[in-house]
Amino acid sequence: MPLQQGSARMRQRTVLLVGIVVLLAALVLAVVLASLLTHGRQEASPQMLKWKDRGTTKNLQEVILGRCYNYITAQHPELGDKDCLKIWESLKDAFIYKNPCNITPEDYQPLMELASHPIPCNKSLFWSKTGDLVHRYTKSNQNFLTLEDTLLGYMADRISWCGDPSAPGINYESCPKRNECESNPGSVFWKMASKMFAEAACGVVQVMLNGSVEAGAFRSSSIFGSIEVFNLDPDKVSEVHIWLMQDIGGPQSESCSGHSIQRLISILEERNFKIICEDNYRPVQLLQCVHNPDHTDCRLCTNST
């Protein structure tokens, strides 16, 4: 083979190899650029919405499941047929990946149906501005149940949750307060649960109100005043007993003859309920006195002269 022809073929092979190397380098560069662009888009993805209230409770799934199993096994074994896993999934589906200001009652309907259970007559105890006292009372007296003593209320008491359209769909940093948007996960949940609790009440029902609140013991804007009062069934409820509790040694802002209590009584009478109001219902007051045994309000009797 002539030397010149061999050299020409070598040059062709060299050019071909260089072309292949250049092409491969271009492909690698394109992949790198695409990766960088994709990574940039991920970093620029929508951030979690920011709100003014605390975020979703840490380990929410474990908390809900733990409370559910404790309730149906240790506290109320008669409810052992409840499916805690389905209850958790229905709660999660109600809010995950959703804007926390666009929650609807329909979102929670499956949860309400799964977790509801009968409330015995004469046991329903409603409350407003007496949260700590009323729950100390139901723990010491098993004859009464607040909403927080039902399965729904027990699972959700003192915890928070909300979703977000961005991954991972749950906002652990912040959730909206009621004054930021009305249709937030917590508000919608408690309104629905409260409505269901009131609808289930039968026989004699009780309500514990705070007579030391300066603004008035009964407030139309409260859950009790705006939802529960109007969902009591006059055909099922025979009487409403109002326990107006004043703080031991605290201000006595209102009694059963007070303005807001009279407004409540008028609302109940218009709905054909029988009403009894009692200032400082003694069994509850005795519980208050556990922390104030030497106060004059806590003396069981006085020395006669």
C-alpha positions in Angstrom: 0.0 0.0 0.0 1.4 3.4 -0.9 2.5 5.5 2.0 0.3 8.5 1.1 -2.9 6.4 0.9 -2.2 4.9 4.4 -1.6 8.3 5.8 -4.9 9.6 4.4 -6.8 6.7 6.0 -5.2 7.4 9.4 -6.2 11.0 9.1 -9.8 10.0 8.4 -9.9 7.7 11.4 -8.4 10.4 13.6 -11.0 12.9 12.4 -13.7 10.3 13.0 -12.5 9.6 16.5 -12.3 13.3 17.3 -15.8 13.8 16.0 -17.1 11.0 18.2 -15.3 12.4 21.3 -16.7 15.9 20.6 -20.2 14.4 20.2 -19.9 12.5 23.4 -18.7 15.6 25.2 -21.6 17.5 23.9 -24.0 14.9 25.1 -22.5 14.9 28.6 -22.6 18.6 28.7 -26.3 18.6 27.7 -27.1 16.0 30.4 -25.3 18.1 33.0 -27.1 21.3 31.9 -30.4 19.6 32.0 -29.7 18.3 35.5 -28.7 21.8 36.7 -31.8 23.3 35.1 -34.1 20.6 36.7 -32.4 21.1 40.1 -32.9 24.9 39.7 -36.6 24.4 39.0 -36.9 22.2 42.1 -35.3 24.8 44.3 -37.7 27.4 42.8 -40.8 25.2 43.5 -43.5 26.8 45.7 -42.6 27.1 49.4 -44.9 26.1 52.3 -47.5 28.7 53.0 -46.8 30.6 56.2 -49.4 31.1 58.9 -49.6 32.5 62.5 -50.6 29.4 64.4 -48.4 26.4 65.4 -47.9 23.8 62.8 -49.0 20.2 62.5 -48.2 18.2 65.7 -45.0 16.2 65.2 -45.6 12.4 64.7 -49.3 13.1 64.0 -50.0 9.6 62.7 -48.5 7.9 65.7 -50.4 10.3 68.1 -53.7 9.7 66.4 -53.3 5.9 66.2 -52.0 5.7 69.8 -55.0 7.6 71.1 -57.4 5.7 69.0 -56.2 2.3 70.1 -56.0 3.4 73.8 -59.6 4.7 73.6 -61.1 1.6 72.0 -59.1 -1.0 74.0 -58.3 0.4 77.5 -61.1 3.0 78.0 -64.1 1.8 75.9 -63.6 -1.8 74.8 -67.2 -1.9 73.6 -66.0 0.2 70.7 -63.3 -2.4 69.8 -64.8 -2.8 66.3 -63.6 0.7 65.3 -60.8 0.6 62.6 -58.1 3.0 63.8 -56.1 2.7 60.6 -59.1 3.7 58.5 -59.9 6.5 60.9 -56.3 7.8 60.5 -56.5 7.6 56.7 -59.8 9.4 56.6 -58.3 12.2 58.8 -55.2 12.5 56.6 -57.3 12.5 53.4 -59.3 15.4 54.7 -56.4 17.8 54.7 -53.2 16.5 53.1 -52.0 18.4 50.0 -54.9 20.8 50.4 -54.8 24.6 50.9 -55.7 24.9 54.6 -58.1 27.7 54.0 -60.3 25.7 51.6 -61.4 22.8 53.9 -65.0 21.8 53.7 -67.4 19.7 55.9 -67.5 17.1 53.1 -63.7 16.6 53.6 -64.4 15.3 57.1 -67.6 13.4 56.5 -66.0 10.0 56.1 -64.1 10.6 59.4 -67.2 11.6 61.3 -69.0 8.4 60.1 -66.1 6.1 61.0 -65.4 7.5 64.5 -69.0 8.3 65.7 -70.5 6.3 68.5 -73.7 6.6 70.7 -73.7 9.0 73.7 -75.7 7.7 76.6 -78.7 9.9 77.7 -78.2 12.3 80.6 -74.4 12.2 80.2 -73.7 15.1 77.7 -71.8 17.9 79.2 -71.2 21.1 77.1 -68.8 23.9 78.2 -67.4 27.3 77.3 -64.4 29.0 78.9 -64.2 26.2 81.5 -62.0 23.8 79.7 -59.6 22.8 82.4 -62.2 22.6 85.1 -64.8 20.7 83.1 -62.3 18.0 82.1 -61.0 17.6 85.6 -64.6 17.0 86.6 -65.3 14.4 83.9 -62.1 12.6 84.9 -63.3 12.4 88.5 -67.0 11.7 87.7 -67.7 9.1 85.0 -71.3 10.1 84.8 -70.7 12.9 82.3 -69.0 13.1 78.9 -67.7 16.2 77.1 -66.9 16.2 73.4 -63.3 15.6 74.3 -64.3 12.4 76.1 -65.7 11.0 72.9 -63.4 9.1 70.4 -63.3 12.1 68.0 -62.6 14.7 70.6 -60.1 12.4 72.5 -58.0 11.9 69.4 -57.9 15.5 68.4 -57.7 17.3 71.8 -54.9 19.8 72.0 -53.2 18.8 68.7 -53.1 20.6 65.4 -52.8 19.7 61.7 -53.0 21.3 58.3 -51.9 20.5 54.8 -50.2 22.4 52.0 -50.3 22.1 48.2 -46.5 21.6 48.2 -44.7 18.4 49.1 -44.8 16.7 51.5 -48.4 17.9 51.7 -48.4 18.5 55.5 -47.2 21.8 57.1 -45.3 21.1 60.3 -44.2 24.8 60.6 -47.4 26.7 60.8 -51.2 26.5 60.4 -53.8 29.2 60.0 -55.6 30.7 62.9 -59.3 31.2 62.8 -59.0 34.9 62.1 -56.7 34.2 59.1 -59.4 32.0 57.5 -62.5 30.5 58.7 -62.4 27.2 56.7 -59.2 25.9 58.2 -58.7 22.2 59.2 -59.1 22.7 63.0 -62.1 25.0 62.9 -64.1 22.9 60.4 -63.3 19.7 62.3 -64.4 21.0 65.7 -67.5 22.6 64.3 -68.6 19.3 62.7 -67.7 17.3 65.8 -69.6 19.7 68.0 -72.6 19.6 65.8 -72.7 15.8 65.9 -72.1 15.8 69.7 -75.1 18.1 70.2 -77.3 16.2 67.8 -76.6 13.0 69.8 -77.5 14.5 73.2 -80.6 13.1 74.9 -82.3 13.3 78.3 -80.9 15.9 80.7 -77.9 17.8 79.3 -75.5 20.0 81.3 -73.5 23.0 80.3 -70.7 24.5 82.4 -70.0 28.2 81.9 -67.6 30.6 83.4 -69.1 33.3 85.7 -65.8 35.1 86.1 -65.4 36.1 82.5 -65.9 39.9 82.3 -67.3 39.8 78.8 -70.1 37.4 79.9 -70.5 33.7 80.5 -72.5 33.1 77.4 -71.1 34.2 74.1 -73.0 33.9 70.8 -69.7 33.5 68.9 -68.5 30.5 70.9 -68.9 26.9 69.6 -71.5 26.3 72.3 -73.4 29.6 71.5 -73.2 29.3 67.7 -73.5 25.6 67.0 -74.3 23.3 70.0 -77.2 25.3 71.3 -79.0 25.2 67.9 -78.3 21.5 67.3 -79.8 20.2 70.5 -83.0 18.3 69.7 -86.0 19.4 71.8 -87.7 16.0 71.0 -84.7 14.2 72.6 -83.5 16.6 75.3 -85.8 17.0 78.3 -83.9 19.6 80.3 -80.8 21.8 80.1 -79.0 22.4 83.4 -76.7 25.4 83.4 -73.8 25.3 85.9 -72.4 28.8 86.2 -69.0 28.5 87.9 -67.0 31.3 89.3 -63.3 31.1 90.0 -62.5 30.5 93.7 -61.5 33.9 94.9 -61.9 35.3 91.4 -64.2 38.0 90.1 -67.9 37.2 90.3 -68.8 38.8 86.9 -72.1 37.1 86.4 -74.7 35.0 88.1 -77.7 33.1 86.8 -79.6 36.4 86.7 -76.9 38.0 84.6 -77.5 39.5 81.2 -75.8 36.9 79.0 -77.3 34.0 80.9 -80.7 35.4 80.5 -80.0 35.7 76.8 -79.1 32.0 76.7 -82.2 31.1 78.7 -84.4 33.0 76.2 -82.8 31.2 73.3 -83.4 27.8 75.0 -87.0 28.7 76.0 -87.8 29.7 72.4 -86.7 26.2 71.4 -89.0 24.7 74.0 -86.4 23.5 76.4 -86.8 23.4 80.2 -83.9 25.2 81.9 -82.4 25.1 85.4 -79.5 27.4 86.2 -77.4 27.0 89.3 -74.6 29.3 90.6 -71.5 27.4 91.6 -72.8 23.9 91.3 -71.5 22.4 94.5 -69.9 19.1 93.2 -67.8 21.1 90.8 -67.0 23.8 93.3 -65.6 21.1 95.7 -63.2 20.1 92.9 -62.1 23.7 92.6 -61.6 23.7 96.4 -59.0 20.9 96.1 -56.6 23.6 95.0 -58.0 26.3 97.4 -59.0 24.4 100.5 -58.6 27.3 102.9 -60.6 29.8 101.0 -63.8 31.1 102.5 -65.8 29.8 99.5 -64.6 26.3 100.3 -65.8 26.1 103.9 -68.3 23.3 104.2 -69.8 24.8 107.4 -69.4 27.6 109.9 -69.2 27.6 113.6 -72.5 28.4 115.2 -72.6 30.7 118.3 
